[in-house]
Amino acid sequence: MELARRATLAILAGLPFADPVLAMAAATEHGGAAPRWLGCRTEPVSGDQAAALGNGGTSPFALHLPARGHSFAVHPTRELAVVFARRPGVFAVAFHSRTGERLAAFEAEANRHFAGHGTFDPSGRLLITAENKFDTGDGTLGVYAVDEGFRKLAELPGHGIGPHDVAVLPDGKTLAVAVGGILTHPQSKRLKLNLDTMAPSLVLMDLGSGRLVERFPLEGQLHQLSLRHLSLSPTGEIACACQFQGDADAAVPLVAILDRQGFRLVDELRGRAAGLRQYTGSITYDTSGAWLAVSCPKAHRILVLDRDGAIHHEVALEDGCGVAAAGTPGRFVASGGTGRLVEINAASGETEELAQAALAWDNHLVPLHLRG
C-alpha cells in the first residue's frame, strides 16, 4: 500500500502544469474560449485528464491526471478548482480554473482514501473532502487549508460509511452529505464489501463543528439504495441521485428530494427502475431551480424532471453521465462516454449538438459559477 502511495506522489510530482500542446491548440482554434464547465475524460493517446469546456463544446485546456478523476470542487471567489481521484483513489490536484495551470498536488493521509467529491467552505479558506478510513471503514470529512498548500487541519465525522458527495447549503453553515453506505478499500479496488449491512442516508451537519443536525436514513427494503450525488437548487432544495445494490428487478425510487415538504422519494421512478438498470449518475438543477436533470448512463438516457420529480422528457445519450446546468435557465449540458456533448432544452426535450470527439467523458460536469 505504501509503495502505491509513493508511486502516486511520484506521478503527481511529474505532472506538467497543463498539456501545452492541447492548451495551445485550443487557444488557437477557439480564440481562447473561456472555460464554463469542468469534466474528467480519457483520451486514447493522452490518457486521463481534467478538462475545461467552453460554450459550443470548445475545450480551452486539459490537465493530465495519474488515473481517472471523478469530480471537482470550485472555489467560490478565486479562479481555482480541485479535481479528486475516483473512489477509492488518494490523489487530488488543484489548478487554475481559467488556464489549467497546475497549482498543487496532495493526497489523502495514510489510512484514508478520497471518495471523488469535495467542496469549499463559503469563505474559500477551507476545502472539505469526502473520505473513508481503511482500518475501521468509517466515513470522515477532511478539512484542508487552501492557503497552506492544502495542509490537512482536521477531520469531521462522516456520520456513516461511504460519504460520497458533499454540498454547503445556502445558509453557509450547514453541510449536506450523501452517505452512500458502501464500504470499499483500495486493496480491493472498487469491490463493495458490505452490501448486506449498508445504511445509506442524507445527512445535514454543522459545518463548523461536525455536529449532526438531521439524518434522513433509507431503511428496510431500501437499505441498499445508495445515495450518491447531490444538487442544490437556488432556493436550497436538495436533490439526491441513487444507485440500488439489491435485487435487479426491484421497483425502487432512484431520486430523493429534500424540500419544504420534507424528505421524499420520487415514486414515479419506481416503475422505471429495472429499465434504468437501477442506476443514476449525475443530478443537477438548472439555474432557475424549476427543472432537474438526472443521468442514467447504463440505460443511455438523460431524464428531465420538474422540481416535484415528474418526468417530462427523456433524451437519448449513449453512456451519458455528466450533466450540468447551462448558463441559461431551462438548459442543461450533458456529456457521454463516446465523446458526445449536447445541450438540452428542458421545456421541449430538444437537444443541440455541441461536439463529438474521439474521447470518453467521465462521470460529472461541474459549472464554473455560471451567470445568466
C-alpha positions, 0 to 999 in steps of 0.5 A: 500500500505504501509503495502505491502511495509513493508511486502516486506522489511520484506521478503527481510530482511529474505532472506538467502544469497543463498539456501545452500542446492541447492548451495551445491548440485550443487557444488557437482554434477557439480564440481562447474560449473561456472555460464554463464547465469542468469534466474528467475524460480519457483520451486514447493517446493522452490518457486521463485528464481534467478538462475545461469546456467552453460554450459550443463544446470548445475545450480551452485546456486539459490537465493530465491526471495519474488515473481517472478523476471523478469530480471537482470542487470550485472555489467560490471567489478565486479562479481555482478548482480541485479535481479528486481521484475516483473512489477509492483513489488518494490523489487530488490536484488543484489548478487554475480554473481559467488556464489549467495551470497546475497549482498543487498536488496532495493526497489523502493521509495514510489510512484514508482514501478520497471518495471523488467529491469535495467542496469549499467552505463559503469563505474559500479558506477551507476545502472539505473532502469526502473520505473513508478510513481503511482500518475501521471503514468509517466515513470522515470529512477532511478539512484542508487549508487552501492557503497552506498548500492544502495542509490537512487541519482536521477531520469531521465525522462522516456520520456513516460509511461511504460519504460520497458527495458533499454540498454547503447549503445556502445558509453557509453553515450547514453541510449536506452529505450523501452517505452512500453506505458502501464500504470499499478499500483500495486493496480491493479496488472498487469491490463493495464489501458490505452490501448486506449491512449498508445504511445509506442516508442524507445527512445535514451537519454543522459545518463548523463543528461536525455536529449532526443536525438531521439524518434522513436514513433509507431503511428496510427494503431500501437499505441498499439504495445508495445515495450518491450525488447531490444538487442544490437548487437556488432556493436550497432544495436538495436533490439526491441521485441513487444507485440500488445494490439489491435485487435487479428487478426491484421497483425502487425510487432512484431520486430523493428530494429534500424540500419544504415538504420534507424528505421524499422519494420520487415514486414515479421512478419506481416503475422505471427502475429495472429499465434504468438498470437501477442506476443514476449518475449525475443530478443537477438543477438548472439555474432557475431551480424549476427543472432537474436533470438526472443521468442514467448512463447504463440505460443511455438516457438523460431524464428531465424532471420538474422540481416535484420529480415528474418526468417530462422528457427523456433524451437519448445519450449513449453512456451519458453521465455528466450533466450540468446546468447551462448558463441559461435557465431551462438548459442543461449540458450533458456529456457521454462516454463516446465523446458526445456533448449536447445541450438540452432544452428542458421545456421541449426535450430538444437537444443541440449538438455541441461536439463529438470527439474521439474521447470518453467523458467521465462521470460529472460536469461541474459549472464554473459559477455560471451567470445568466 
